[in-house]
Amino acid sequence: MVADRKTLAYKRFDAQDEIIVLFNLESTQLNFTLPINSTWVDLLTNKQIKGTSLVLKPFTAAILKKSE
């Protein structure tokens, strides 16, 4: 888990799944670095995220599940 100012990021995983939860409670957008270059699905929006970073708008969150 990483908490810095008004941001929080943590990862949970088991043998089958990997999930990353990100919160941006700042009043500006922030760039979060994802751990590996992979494809993720945001479980809140059902959008696919590819690459090693994600920009979150102010006061938003993302719950990312690693896609196979």
Backbone as CSV, one residue per row, in Angstrom:
resi,resn,N_x,N_y,N_z,CA_x,CA_y,CA_z,C_x,C_y,C_z
1,MET,0.851,-1.171,0.000,0.000,0.000,0.000,0.893,1.228,0.000
2,VAL,0.488,2.228,-0.799,1.203,3.493,-0.859,0.198,4.613,-0.631
3,ALA,0.481,5.477,0.319,-0.348,6.661,0.569,0.564,7.875,0.526
4,ASP,0.189,8.847,-0.286,0.975,10.067,-0.424,0.010,11.220,-0.591
5,ARG,0.064,12.160,0.319,-0.867,13.288,0.346,-2.289,12.748,0.327
6,LYS,-3.027,13.023,-0.722,-4.412,12.559,-0.814,-4.568,11.500,-1.895
7,THR,-3.585,10.617,-1.986,-3.658,9.496,-2.922,-3.438,8.193,-2.154
8,LEU,-4.013,7.151,-2.692,-3.851,5.838,-2.085,-3.828,4.811,-3.204
9,ALA,-2.904,3.877,-3.121,-2.817,2.798,-4.103,-2.440,1.519,-3.372
10,TYR,-3.141,0.449,-3.715,-2.756,-0.848,-3.168,-3.106,-1.955,-4.138
11,LYS,-2.437,-3.107,-3.938,-2.599,-4.245,-4.837,-2.944,-5.475,-4.009
12,ARG,-3.854,-6.269,-4.548,-4.203,-7.564,-3.962,-4.099,-8.609,-5.063
13,PHE,-3.602,-9.784,-4.712,-3.444,-10.823,-5.732,-3.485,-12.194,-5.080
14,ASP,-3.761,-13.172,-5.923,-3.642,-14.573,-5.544,-3.072,-15.319,-6.744
15,ALA,-3.174,-16.603,-6.758,-2.588,-17.388,-7.845,-3.254,-17.135,-9.195
16,GLN,-4.491,-16.622,-9.186,-5.233,-16.443,-10.432,-5.464,-14.998,-10.833
17,ASP,-5.657,-14.102,-9.878,-6.057,-12.721,-10.184,-5.130,-11.700,-9.536
18,GLU,-5.092,-10.515,-10.162,-4.353,-9.386,-9.618,-5.234,-8.150,-9.746
19,ILE,-5.412,-7.433,-8.649,-6.258,-6.237,-8.636,-5.479,-5.091,-8.022
20,ILE,-5.567,-3.914,-8.666,-4.951,-2.694,-8.156,-6.073,-1.683,-7.920
21,VAL,-6.062,-1.066,-6.742,-7.061,-0.054,-6.395,-6.341,1.278,-6.253
22,LEU,-6.855,2.300,-6.953,-6.235,3.624,-6.971,-7.267,4.686,-6.594
23,PHE,-6.882,5.613,-5.721,-7.749,6.733,-5.345,-6.992,8.036,-5.555
24,ASN,-7.609,8.995,-6.231,-7.067,10.346,-6.361,-8.036,11.297,-5.666
25,LEU,-7.678,11.741,-4.477,-8.503,12.689,-3.735,-7.937,14.101,-3.791
26,GLU,-7.017,14.323,-4.719,-6.453,15.649,-4.970,-7.398,16.453,-5.865
27,SER,-7.197,17.751,-5.904,-8.024,18.615,-6.756,-7.446,18.755,-8.164
28,THR,-6.375,18.032,-8.460,-5.778,18.024,-9.791,-5.649,16.576,-10.269
29,GLN,-5.546,16.395,-11.583,-5.389,15.042,-12.099,-3.985,14.533,-11.779
30,LEU,-3.874,13.223,-11.607,-2.593,12.603,-11.255,-2.318,11.420,-12.157
31,ASN,-1.040,11.164,-12.380,-0.596,10.030,-13.170,-0.126,8.935,-12.220
32,PHE,-0.701,7.743,-12.335,-0.293,6.588,-11.547,0.483,5.645,-12.452
33,THR,1.592,5.134,-11.958,2.395,4.170,-12.698,1.907,2.769,-12.360
34,LEU,1.598,2.007,-13.387,1.170,0.619,-13.203,2.403,-0.278,-13.155
35,PRO,2.343,-1.382,-12.420,3.550,-2.166,-12.174,4.171,-2.825,-13.399
36,ILE,3.387,-3.241,-14.369,3.961,-3.875,-15.560,3.168,-3.446,-16.787
37,ASN,3.791,-3.555,-17.934,3.119,-3.228,-19.186,2.163,-4.373,-19.519
38,SER,0.887,-4.178,-19.228,-0.103,-5.233,-19.381,-1.438,-4.607,-19.740
39,THR,-2.449,-5.425,-19.881,-3.802,-4.951,-20.120,-4.613,-5.133,-18.843
40,TRP,-5.346,-4.103,-18.484,-6.160,-4.093,-17.268,-7.591,-3.754,-17.654
41,VAL,-8.545,-4.164,-16.841,-9.944,-3.773,-16.996,-10.341,-3.010,-15.742
42,ASP,-10.855,-1.783,-15.935,-11.345,-1.003,-14.803,-12.723,-1.550,-14.434
43,LEU,-12.838,-2.131,-13.259,-14.095,-2.755,-12.846,-15.192,-1.737,-12.561
44,LEU,-14.837,-0.452,-12.402,-15.854,0.580,-12.186,-16.473,1.068,-13.490
45,THR,-15.687,1.055,-14.583,-16.169,1.591,-15.859,-16.214,0.542,-16.969
46,ASN,-15.607,-0.598,-16.730,-15.492,-1.684,-17.708,-14.631,-1.305,-18.920
47,LYS,-13.775,-0.293,-18.770,-12.875,0.120,-19.845,-11.557,-0.621,-19.731
48,GLN,-10.944,-0.899,-20.891,-9.626,-1.516,-20.911,-8.550,-0.449,-20.800
49,ILE,-7.522,-0.753,-20.018,-6.376,0.132,-19.843,-5.156,-0.657,-20.300
50,LYS,-4.372,-0.079,-21.223,-3.146,-0.727,-21.692,-1.976,0.196,-21.390
51,GLY,-0.840,-0.392,-21.083,0.368,0.392,-20.854,0.820,0.379,-19.417
52,THR,1.689,1.331,-19.100,2.312,1.355,-17.784,1.866,2.529,-16.920
53,SER,0.877,3.304,-17.378,0.418,4.421,-16.559,-1.071,4.682,-16.770
54,LEU,-1.639,5.370,-15.798,-3.058,5.721,-15.829,-3.220,7.105,-15.237
55,VAL,-3.933,7.980,-15.931,-4.222,9.314,-15.420,-5.615,9.295,-14.814
56,LEU,-5.708,9.701,-13.551,-7.001,9.787,-12.878,-7.371,11.251,-12.674
57,LYS,-8.590,11.584,-13.023,-9.113,12.929,-12.808,-9.249,13.184,-11.311
58,PRO,-9.412,14.445,-10.917,-9.559,14.761,-9.495,-10.755,14.030,-8.881
59,PHE,-10.586,13.591,-7.647,-11.641,12.971,-6.842,-12.268,11.750,-7.522
60,THR,-11.422,10.919,-8.131,-11.897,9.695,-8.767,-11.083,8.499,-8.276
61,ALA,-11.553,7.313,-8.653,-10.884,6.076,-8.267,-10.925,5.113,-9.430
62,ALA,-10.094,4.087,-9.365,-10.090,3.013,-10.349,-9.808,1.705,-9.623
63,ILE,-10.504,0.672,-10.041,-10.249,-0.675,-9.551,-9.883,-1.496,-10.780
64,LEU,-8.610,-1.826,-10.898,-8.104,-2.478,-12.102,-7.861,-3.952,-11.858
65,LYS,-8.360,-4.760,-12.767,-8.108,-6.208,-12.712,-7.259,-6.564,-13.926
66,LYS,-6.180,-7.288,-13.671,-5.304,-7.687,-14.764,-6.048,-8.626,-15.698
67,SER,-6.010,-8.283,-16.979,-6.700,-9.073,-17.999,-5.714,-10.060,-18.592
68,GLU,-6.198,-11.241,-18.921,-5.315,-12.264,-19.493,-5.174,-12.103,-20.968
